[in-house]
Amino acid sequence: MGGRTAVLLVPAVVVAVMTLLMGCSADTSPAPSPAQIATAADCLAPQIITDLGLRADARELSATAHPDVPEPGSVPAGFEPVGVVECVTGERLTDAQGVWDAITVRHLEGDLDPLLAALAAPHETSTGDQLCPESDVATFQLWLVDALGRAVRPAPPVAACGAPTPAVQQAVAALAEIEVSHYRVHLAAARATVDPTAGPTVG
């Protein structure tokens, strides 16, 4: 028989899957520089509020009470944390003025070794367009606190779609909550726009 050219037909679904996998691939990036040590953890500092995707009302926060804080980085050598402060978004508070975007501050304690190991893992850098589903993980920022009350902002490694890695999330979830507070940040809906029968309406 004469020679024939073989043609490989790749189903479209296989191509789509391969494209998705390539789009979600990531390379490792250099470890961040060591974080500077702050005098205390502050979940209402301007940088924290911005990184949480919120904006603060000037009448609620002042630069004097909540000054700038250092940028996140790796845990500096010699810094020995004994606790964690987690700054979390997603909470809404209602008072006489209306409905507020708020920050929840959680003080955590427990075995920090899994968290420190997760924070020291390689940091990934996306190498292509990501096809990422909407995350149901609350946005959060972390502080590591030592026995003197000093604190550093760790830069947690993130997955290809930008959320902290599962190892970081699991290590934080395993810690025990010893104190929790909620703070108003931004008036999302003034009382005049709140329908008492339908619940708060954000304007």
Backbone as CSV, one residue per row, in Angstrom:
resi,resn,N_x,N_y,N_z,CA_x,CA_y,CA_z,C_x,C_y,C_z
1,MET,0.844,-1.197,0.000,0.000,0.000,0.000,0.874,1.240,0.000
2,GLY,0.354,2.311,-0.651,1.119,3.546,-0.666,1.132,4.201,0.691
3,GLY,2.143,5.014,0.938,2.245,5.701,2.220,1.096,6.668,2.437
4,ARG,0.588,6.716,3.621,-0.501,7.624,3.969,-0.047,8.549,5.109
5,THR,-0.555,9.733,5.105,-0.249,10.684,6.176,-1.273,10.548,7.279
6,ALA,-0.809,10.256,8.464,-1.727,10.104,9.592,-2.099,11.480,10.118
7,VAL,-3.377,11.669,10.380,-3.881,12.933,10.896,-4.426,12.692,12.291
8,LEU,-3.900,13.407,13.291,-4.345,13.273,14.671,-5.408,14.325,14.938
9,LEU,-6.607,13.857,15.239,-7.704,14.757,15.541,-7.815,14.903,17.054
10,VAL,-7.574,16.097,17.569,-7.653,16.350,19.002,-8.997,16.996,19.304
11,PRO,-9.812,16.355,20.123,-11.117,16.942,20.448,-10.971,18.347,21.002
12,ALA,-11.946,19.191,20.697,-11.892,20.586,21.140,-11.837,20.689,22.650
13,VAL,-12.520,19.763,23.334,-12.534,19.838,24.797,-11.151,19.593,25.373
14,VAL,-10.360,18.714,24.706,-8.998,18.461,25.168,-8.152,19.707,24.998
15,VAL,-8.310,20.382,23.844,-7.571,21.614,23.609,-7.917,22.650,24.657
16,ALA,-9.219,22.753,24.978,-9.652,23.743,25.969,-9.050,23.460,27.333
17,VAL,-9.026,22.179,27.716,-8.471,21.815,29.016,-6.988,22.118,29.061
18,MET,-6.267,21.765,27.961,-4.832,22.027,27.928,-4.560,23.519,28.008
19,THR,-5.376,24.317,27.320,-5.199,25.762,27.351,-5.427,26.304,28.739
20,LEU,-6.460,25.778,29.424,-6.751,26.227,30.778,-5.612,25.893,31.721
21,LEU,-5.067,24.672,31.570,-3.975,24.272,32.450,-2.747,25.122,32.220
22,MET,-2.459,25.436,30.962,-1.310,26.270,30.677,-1.520,27.681,31.200
23,GLY,-2.779,28.171,31.120,-3.066,29.509,31.605,-2.909,29.621,33.092
24,CYS,-3.120,28.501,33.822,-3.034,28.541,35.274,-1.660,28.151,35.780
25,SER,-0.708,27.952,34.907,0.621,27.593,35.354,1.288,28.802,35.990
26,ALA,2.265,28.544,36.814,2.926,29.639,37.509,4.378,29.292,37.746
27,ASP,5.195,30.306,37.779,6.597,30.161,38.134,6.803,30.725,39.535
28,THR,7.887,30.346,40.150,8.197,30.895,41.461,8.935,32.210,41.295
29,SER,8.676,33.129,42.210,9.341,34.428,42.205,10.247,34.522,43.419
30,PRO,11.192,35.445,43.406,12.095,35.578,44.553,11.325,35.853,45.839
31,ALA,11.863,35.378,46.933,11.227,35.611,48.222,11.203,37.101,48.527
32,PRO,10.141,37.587,49.167,10.084,39.019,49.496,11.150,39.404,50.506
33,SER,11.479,40.668,50.542,12.442,41.166,51.514,11.871,41.054,52.927
34,PRO,12.733,40.968,53.932,12.226,40.882,55.309,11.347,42.077,55.659
35,ALA,10.254,41.805,56.337,9.340,42.873,56.747,9.947,43.683,57.889
36,GLN,9.637,44.963,57.911,10.049,45.797,59.032,9.141,45.521,60.228
37,ILE,9.686,45.680,61.410,8.933,45.412,62.633,8.222,46.688,63.078
38,ALA,6.901,46.583,63.250,6.106,47.708,63.734,5.957,47.615,65.249
39,THR,5.606,48.730,65.854,5.463,48.742,67.313,4.258,47.933,67.779
40,ALA,3.246,47.781,66.920,2.045,47.023,67.277,1.276,46.695,66.013
41,ALA,0.401,45.702,66.099,-0.478,45.365,64.982,-1.609,46.384,64.907
42,ASP,-1.975,46.783,63.689,-3.045,47.762,63.503,-3.835,47.407,62.250
43,CYS,-5.061,46.930,62.445,-5.912,46.564,61.316,-6.606,47.764,60.689
44,LEU,-6.470,48.939,61.288,-7.120,50.134,60.757,-6.115,51.106,60.144
45,ALA,-4.883,50.658,59.951,-3.890,51.490,59.276,-4.298,51.703,57.815
46,PRO,-3.919,52.833,57.226,-4.335,53.117,55.841,-3.985,52.012,54.852
47,GLN,-2.768,51.457,54.957,-2.360,50.417,54.007,-3.207,49.149,54.158
48,ILE,-3.566,48.808,55.384,-4.381,47.619,55.610,-5.760,47.805,54.999
49,ILE,-6.359,48.953,55.244,-7.696,49.226,54.712,-7.681,49.175,53.189
50,THR,-6.656,49.778,52.586,-6.548,49.754,51.123,-6.362,48.342,50.600
51,ASP,-5.483,47.569,51.229,-5.225,46.206,50.775,-6.444,45.302,50.953
52,LEU,-7.328,45.662,51.879,-8.559,44.899,52.062,-9.650,45.317,51.075
53,GLY,-9.357,46.307,50.254,-10.321,46.738,49.252,-11.382,47.673,49.785
54,LEU,-11.111,48.325,50.910,-12.074,49.245,51.499,-11.544,50.673,51.427
55,ARG,-12.404,51.610,51.742,-11.973,52.996,51.899,-12.561,53.511,53.203
56,ALA,-11.786,54.308,53.892,-12.186,54.745,55.222,-12.808,56.132,55.180
57,ASP,-13.770,56.361,56.068,-14.317,57.694,56.256,-13.396,58.463,57.191
58,ALA,-13.039,59.677,56.797,-12.114,60.477,57.603,-12.672,60.720,59.000
59,ARG,-13.989,60.782,59.131,-14.571,61.067,60.444,-14.413,59.888,61.397
60,GLU,-14.135,58.700,60.841,-14.001,57.523,61.688,-12.548,57.261,62.080
61,LEU,-11.635,57.533,61.169,-10.226,57.207,61.393,-9.382,58.453,61.221
62,SER,-8.355,58.564,61.998,-7.436,59.693,61.876,-6.024,59.176,61.690
63,ALA,-5.220,59.946,60.958,-3.833,59.541,60.712,-3.043,59.486,62.016
64,THR,-3.470,60.280,63.009,-2.763,60.284,64.282,-2.968,58.965,65.019
65,ALA,-4.205,58.479,65.012,-4.517,57.245,65.729,-4.028,56.013,64.970
66,HIS,-3.994,56.118,63.647,-3.627,54.962,62.821,-2.619,55.400,61.749
67,PRO,-1.357,55.512,62.114,-0.329,55.943,61.161,-0.024,54.852,60.138
68,ASP,0.789,55.217,59.168,1.218,54.258,58.155,1.979,53.108,58.811
69,VAL,1.890,51.959,58.159,2.593,50.771,58.655,3.504,50.235,57.559
70,PRO,4.506,49.441,57.926,5.438,48.903,56.921,4.737,47.976,55.923
71,GLU,5.372,47.807,54.779,4.865,46.898,53.758,5.072,45.444,54.198
72,PRO,4.276,44.522,53.660,4.466,43.104,53.996,5.799,42.590,53.472
73,GLY,6.288,41.534,54.093,7.527,40.910,53.664,7.696,39.566,54.331
74,SER,8.865,39.011,54.209,9.144,37.744,54.875,9.378,37.993,56.369
75,VAL,9.237,36.943,57.159,9.431,37.070,58.602,10.918,37.318,58.855
76,PRO,11.277,38.426,59.498,12.698,38.738,59.680,13.367,37.772,60.650
77,ALA,14.630,37.546,60.435,15.395,36.661,61.312,15.382,37.201,62.740
78,GLY,15.199,36.300,63.687,15.194,36.691,65.081,13.841,37.100,65.615
79,PHE,12.869,37.304,64.741,11.529,37.672,65.199,10.771,36.392,65.561
80,GLU,10.291,36.304,66.782,9.643,35.090,67.269,8.188,35.373,67.626
81,PRO,7.278,35.117,66.693,5.865,35.407,66.969,5.252,34.421,67.957
82,VAL,4.343,34.935,68.751,3.611,34.091,69.700,2.110,34.138,69.430
83,GLY,1.686,35.010,68.539,0.268,35.125,68.214,0.077,35.751,66.856
84,VAL,-1.175,35.782,66.428,-1.539,36.312,65.113,-2.721,37.258,65.278
85,VAL,-2.701,38.355,64.542,-3.866,39.229,64.424,-4.318,39.171,62.968
86,GLU,-5.561,38.790,62.768,-6.128,38.685,61.426,-7.120,39.822,61.209
87,CYS,-6.943,40.540,60.118,-7.833,41.644,59.739,-8.707,41.141,58.583
88,VAL,-10.018,41.102,58.783,-10.915,40.448,57.830,-12.008,41.409,57.383
89,THR,-12.369,41.329,56.107,-13.494,42.107,55.587,-14.749,41.239,55.533
90,GLY,-15.834,41.858,55.090,-17.074,41.118,54.871,-18.146,41.400,55.896
91,GLU,-17.757,41.948,57.038,-18.727,42.234,58.088,-19.445,43.553,57.796
92,ARG,-20.740,43.611,58.099,-21.507,44.848,58.013,-22.066,45.166,59.396
93,LEU,-21.956,46.418,59.807,-22.493,46.866,61.084,-23.586,47.891,60.836
94,THR,-24.640,47.837,61.622,-25.756,48.767,61.495,-25.928,49.535,62.799
95,ASP,-26.041,50.868,62.685,-26.310,51.693,63.859,-27.265,52.807,63.463
96,ALA,-27.366,53.822,64.293,-28.308,54.905,64.040,-27.992,55.663,62.757
97,GLN,-26.735,55.650,62.331,-26.350,56.369,61.115,-26.638,55.588,59.848
98,GLY,-26.647,54.263,59.930,-26.895,53.439,58.751,-26.086,52.157,58.778
99,VAL,-25.728,51.688,57.588,-24.994,50.430,57.430,-23.540,50.738,57.077
100,TRP,-22.634,50.105,57.801,-21.211,50.370,57.652,-20.471,49.155,57.111
101,ASP,-19.528,49.393,56.179,-18.502,48.401,55.904,-17.593,48.360,57.123
102,ALA,-17.207,47.170,57.528,-16.440,47.048,58.764,-15.266,46.095,58.578
103,ILE,-14.337,46.210,59.499,-13.215,45.286,59.577,-13.336,44.501,60.874
104,THR,-13.206,43.195,60.756,-13.199,42.323,61.922,-11.754,42.021,62.293
105,VAL,-11.426,42.219,63.557,-10.070,41.970,64.057,-10.127,40.741,64.954
106,ARG,-9.390,39.701,64.551,-9.375,38.447,65.297,-7.981,38.213,65.874
107,HIS,-7.906,38.026,67.181,-6.644,37.680,67.844,-6.598,36.162,67.983
108,LEU,-5.529,35.565,67.458,-5.423,34.111,67.367,-4.175,33.619,68.081
109,GLU,-4.280,32.439,68.646,-3.128,31.793,69.272,-3.162,30.308,68.960
110,GLY,-2.033,29.655,69.189,-1.931,28.219,68.950,-0.567,27.869,68.393
111,ASP,-0.501,26.723,67.739,0.746,26.266,67.136,0.996,27.056,65.854
112,LEU,1.999,27.914,65.876,2.286,28.761,64.722,3.227,28.112,63.716
113,ASP,3.775,26.951,64.038,4.744,26.319,63.131,4.154,26.041,61.746
114,PRO,2.923,25.477,61.638,2.370,25.258,60.296,2.191,26.552,59.509
115,LEU,1.791,27.630,60.198,1.618,28.906,59.504,2.959,29.456,59.042
116,LEU,3.967,29.404,59.902,5.286,29.904,59.518,5.858,29.105,58.351
117,ALA,5.622,27.791,58.356,6.094,26.966,57.234,5.357,27.332,55.952
118,ALA,4.044,27.575,56.054,3.262,27.948,54.870,3.691,29.312,54.344
119,LEU,4.004,30.231,55.247,4.438,31.563,54.819,5.805,31.520,54.145
120,ALA,6.621,30.545,54.517,7.969,30.438,53.946,7.989,29.684,52.625
121,ALA,6.851,29.171,52.185,6.797,28.425,50.922,7.102,29.352,49.746
122,PRO,7.552,28.795,48.616,7.860,29.633,47.446,6.659,30.451,46.993
123,HIS,6.919,31.656,46.534,5.879,32.525,46.012,5.761,32.303,44.509
124,GLU,4.535,32.105,44.049,4.297,31.842,42.633,3.979,33.123,41.889
125,THR,4.366,33.144,40.629,4.041,34.247,39.738,3.309,33.687,38.535
126,SER,2.150,34.241,38.225,1.363,33.761,37.098,2.136,33.942,35.801
127,THR,2.010,32.949,34.921,2.688,33.030,33.624,1.713,33.158,32.461
128,GLY,0.441,33.370,32.744,-0.536,33.490,31.671,-1.846,34.024,32.210
129,ASP,-2.783,34.255,31.292,-4.093,34.726,31.702,-4.780,33.658,32.542
130,GLN,-5.377,34.093,33.646,-6.014,33.159,34.550,-7.514,33.108,34.295
131,LEU,-8.068,31.916,34.353,-9.501,31.719,34.297,-9.907,31.320,35.705
132,CYS,-10.218,32.314,36.515,-10.388,32.093,37.948,-11.843,32.302,38.351
133,PRO,-12.410,31.354,39.069,-13.768,31.549,39.584,-13.766,32.575,40.695
134,GLU,-14.932,33.150,40.957,-15.047,34.096,42.060,-14.798,33.364,43.368
135,SER,-13.920,33.896,44.178,-13.534,33.222,45.413,-14.531,33.516,46.514
136,ASP,-14.803,32.492,47.346,-15.653,32.697,48.507,-14.816,32.869,49.769
137,VAL,-13.504,33.016,49.599,-12.607,33.222,50.732,-12.594,34.708,51.092
138,ALA,-12.875,35.018,52.356,-12.878,36.403,52.796,-11.482,37.004,52.641
139,THR,-11.452,38.269,52.228,-10.175,38.960,52.108,-9.616,39.226,53.499
140,PHE,-8.337,38.934,53.691,-7.751,39.157,55.002,-6.305,39.590,54.881
141,GLN,-5.846,40.246,55.949,-4.451,40.626,56.117,-3.995,40.081,57.464
142,LEU,-2.720,39.728,57.559,-2.205,39.127,58.784,-1.118,39.986,59.425
143,TRP,-1.079,39.914,60.732,0.041,40.401,61.520,0.548,39.244,62.371
144,LEU,1.860,39.115,62.483,2.473,38.216,63.453,2.954,39.064,64.619
145,VAL,2.640,38.636,65.837,2.918,39.442,67.017,3.841,38.667,67.958
146,ASP,4.865,39.365,68.487,5.770,38.693,69.420,5.359,38.973,70.864
147,ALA,6.129,38.466,71.807,5.781,38.572,73.228,5.814,40.011,73.727
148,LEU,6.488,40.901,73.009,6.569,42.307,73.406,5.462,43.141,72.764
149,GLY,4.616,42.499,71.945,3.551,43.227,71.269,3.959,43.802,69.933
150,ARG,5.242,43.659,69.573,5.680,44.127,68.252,5.084,43.230,67.175
151,ALA,4.989,43.762,65.964,4.296,43.005,64.921,4.958,43.192,63.561
152,VAL,4.822,42.178,62.719,5.262,42.257,61.319,4.121,41.799,60.437
153,ARG,4.097,42.362,59.228,3.104,41.967,58.225,3.746,40.944,57.285
154,PRO,3.374,39.679,57.376,3.938,38.696,56.450,3.305,38.828,55.076
155,ALA,4.073,38.508,54.062,3.558,38.466,52.691,3.288,37.006,52.354
156,PRO,2.049,36.539,52.486,1.785,35.119,52.274,1.910,34.737,50.808
157,PRO,2.427,33.553,50.536,2.428,33.083,49.146,0.995,32.891,48.675
158,VAL,0.754,33.162,47.416,-0.597,33.061,46.872,-0.634,32.021,45.763
159,ALA,-1.820,31.478,45.530,-2.022,30.553,44.431,-2.089,31.326,43.123
160,ALA,-2.241,30.601,42.010,-2.183,31.230,40.691,-3.243,32.300,40.506
161,CYS,-4.383,32.166,41.193,-5.468,33.123,41.024,-5.420,34.251,42.051
162,GLY,-4.382,34.306,42.875,-4.188,35.455,43.739,-4.588,35.290,45.185
163,ALA,-5.320,34.232,45.531,-5.713,34.024,46.921,-4.568,33.379,47.693
164,PRO,-4.498,33.614,49.002,-3.471,32.915,49.793,-3.576,31.409,49.588
165,THR,-2.449,30.741,49.602,-2.436,29.299,49.342,-3.285,28.565,50.371
166,PRO,-3.828,27.396,50.001,-4.603,26.606,50.956,-3.847,26.321,52.240
167,ALA,-2.535,26.134,52.145,-1.744,25.857,53.345,-1.810,27.024,54.325
168,VAL,-1.740,28.258,53.808,-1.850,29.430,54.673,-3.245,29.512,55.281
169,GLN,-4.261,29.330,54.455,-5.637,29.416,54.947,-5.915,28.355,56.009
170,GLN,-5.446,27.141,55.780,-5.680,26.059,56.738,-4.933,26.305,58.045
171,ALA,-3.726,26.840,57.952,-2.941,27.103,59.164,-3.598,28.186,60.010
172,VAL,-4.141,29.215,59.359,-4.843,30.269,60.102,-6.122,29.715,60.722
173,ALA,-6.857,28.908,59.967,-8.119,28.349,60.466,-7.897,27.428,61.661
174,ALA,-6.716,26.836,61.771,-6.438,25.901,62.864,-6.125,26.609,64.179
175,LEU,-5.893,27.917,64.136,-5.566,28.652,65.357,-6.830,28.951,66.160
176,ALA,-6.648,29.143,67.449,-7.772,29.399,68.344,-8.022,30.903,68.453
177,GLU,-9.271,31.301,68.324,-9.645,32.706,68.455,-9.802,33.035,69.934
178,ILE,-9.060,34.030,70.401,-9.143,34.396,71.815,-9.833,35.742,72.024
179,GLU,-9.962,36.509,70.962,-10.633,37.811,71.067,-11.048,38.253,69.676
180,VAL,-12.208,38.896,69.563,-12.668,39.412,68.274,-13.344,40.758,68.485
181,SER,-13.071,41.691,67.568,-13.664,43.024,67.629,-14.076,43.440,66.225
182,HIS,-15.048,44.348,66.146,-15.523,44.855,64.863,-15.420,46.382,64.869
183,TYR,-14.931,46.940,63.757,-14.713,48.375,63.672,-15.360,48.943,62.413
184,ARG,-16.104,50.022,62.589,-16.691,50.718,61.445,-15.582,51.370,60.622
185,VAL,-15.735,51.299,59.302,-14.730,51.897,58.418,-15.358,52.887,57.445
186,HIS,-16.435,52.475,56.779,-17.042,53.325,55.749,-18.558,53.195,55.802
187,LEU,-19.245,54.333,55.802,-20.711,54.342,55.813,-21.206,53.997,54.410
188,ALA,-21.646,52.758,54.240,-22.062,52.284,52.925,-23.475,52.726,52.575
189,ALA,-24.354,52.822,53.565,-25.735,53.229,53.324,-26.216,54.040,54.512
190,ALA,-26.486,55.325,54.277,-26.973,56.180,55.350,-28.366,55.740,55.768
191,ARG,-28.738,56.084,56.991,-30.018,55.635,57.524,-31.181,56.026,56.638
192,ALA,-31.103,57.178,55.968,-32.197,57.619,55.107,-32.428,56.685,53.938
193,THR,-31.414,55.906,53.533,-31.551,55.003,52.394,-31.807,53.571,52.824
194,VAL,-31.963,53.346,54.141,-32.201,52.012,54.622,-33.689,51.762,54.754
195,ASP,-34.202,50.784,54.027,-35.611,50.399,54.077,-35.800,49.434,55.245
196,PRO,-36.539,49.823,56.297,-36.664,48.946,57.469,-37.374,47.644,57.185
197,THR,-38.127,47.576,56.079,-38.850,46.339,55.761,-38.059,45.417,54.855
198,ALA,-37.154,45.997,54.082,-36.412,45.196,53.105,-34.968,44.982,53.511
199,GLY,-34.552,45.576,54.626,-33.167,45.437,55.025,-32.331,46.566,54.451
200,PRO,-31.055,46.596,54.770,-30.181,47.684,54.324,-29.960,47.655,52.820
201,THR,-29.960,48.842,52.225,-29.673,48.984,50.801,-28.411,49.809,50.654
202,VAL,-27.411,49.211,50.045,-26.137,49.895,49.884,-26.203,50.794,48.682
203,GLY,-25.875,52.071,48.865,-25.884,53.006,47.769,-24.491,53.285,47.267
